[in-house]
Amino acid sequence: MAKETQNSKQSSTPVEELSYEEAYEELNQIVAKLEAEELTLEQTISLFERGQNLAQYCTDILDKTEMRIQQITGEQVIDFDSPDI
């Protein structure tokens, strides 16, 4: 029961007030709920929308972090998937 309260509390927090780690954890919880539980259509849509917002927020943080690293190092960040490595 405490876990449900914690999850409800997390999902009521505005996305912009979450740290990257909190947003990523909540996103993982949403994915698990969408995959494992039988939800009403309204619940599914609500969770999906929250998940989309969290995913965009996490992406924005990562993009800003990459730009910051580029500014600090004065170099272009190397793509780890690049075949040149």
C-alpha positions as CSV (number, residue, x, y, z in Angstrom):
1,M,0.0,0.0,0.0
2,A,2.9,2.4,0.8
3,K,4.3,1.7,-2.7
4,E,1.0,2.8,-4.3
5,T,1.0,6.0,-2.3
6,Q,4.6,6.7,-3.3
7,N,3.8,6.0,-7.0
8,S,0.8,8.3,-6.9
9,K,2.9,11.0,-5.2
10,Q,5.6,10.6,-7.9
11,S,3.1,10.9,-10.8
12,S,1.5,14.0,-9.3
13,T,4.9,15.8,-9.2
14,P,5.4,18.1,-12.2
15,V,7.9,16.6,-14.6
16,E,10.1,19.7,-14.5
17,E,10.6,19.3,-10.7
18,L,12.1,15.8,-11.0
19,S,15.7,15.0,-11.2
20,Y,16.8,12.9,-14.2
21,E,17.1,9.8,-12.0
22,E,13.6,10.3,-10.6
23,A,12.1,10.9,-14.0
24,Y,13.9,7.8,-15.5
25,E,12.7,5.6,-12.6
26,E,9.1,6.8,-12.9
27,L,9.3,6.1,-16.6
28,N,10.5,2.6,-16.0
29,Q,7.6,2.1,-13.5
30,I,5.1,3.3,-16.1
31,V,6.5,1.0,-18.7
32,A,6.2,-1.9,-16.3
33,K,2.6,-1.0,-15.5
34,L,1.6,-0.7,-19.1
35,E,3.2,-4.1,-19.9
36,A,2.0,-6.0,-16.8
37,E,-1.3,-4.7,-15.5
38,E,-4.8,-4.6,-16.9
39,L,-5.7,-0.9,-16.9
40,T,-8.7,0.9,-18.1
41,L,-8.4,2.9,-21.3
42,E,-8.3,6.1,-19.4
43,Q,-5.6,4.9,-17.1
44,T,-3.6,3.6,-20.1
45,I,-3.9,7.0,-21.9
46,S,-2.9,8.9,-18.8
47,L,0.1,6.7,-18.1
48,F,1.2,6.9,-21.7
49,E,0.9,10.7,-21.8
50,R,2.9,10.9,-18.5
51,G,5.5,8.5,-20.0
52,Q,5.9,10.6,-23.1
53,N,6.4,13.7,-21.1
54,L,9.0,11.9,-18.9
55,A,10.8,10.5,-21.9
56,Q,11.0,13.9,-23.6
57,Y,12.2,15.5,-20.3
58,C,15.0,12.8,-19.9
59,T,16.0,13.3,-23.6
60,D,16.2,17.1,-23.1
61,I,18.4,16.7,-20.0
62,L,20.7,14.3,-21.8
63,D,20.9,16.7,-24.8
64,K,21.8,19.6,-22.5
65,T,24.3,17.5,-20.7
66,E,26.0,16.6,-24.0
67,M,26.2,20.2,-25.0
68,R,27.6,21.2,-21.6
69,I,30.3,18.5,-22.0
70,Q,31.1,19.8,-25.5
71,Q,31.5,23.3,-24.0
72,I,33.7,22.2,-21.2
73,T,36.0,20.1,-23.3
74,G,35.9,22.3,-26.4
75,E,35.5,19.2,-28.5
76,Q,32.8,17.2,-30.2
77,V,31.5,14.3,-28.1
78,I,32.3,11.0,-29.7
79,D,29.3,8.8,-30.5
80,F,29.9,5.4,-28.8
81,D,28.0,3.6,-31.6
82,S,30.4,5.1,-34.2
83,P,32.3,2.5,-36.2
84,D,35.4,4.8,-36.1
85,I,36.1,3.9,-32.5
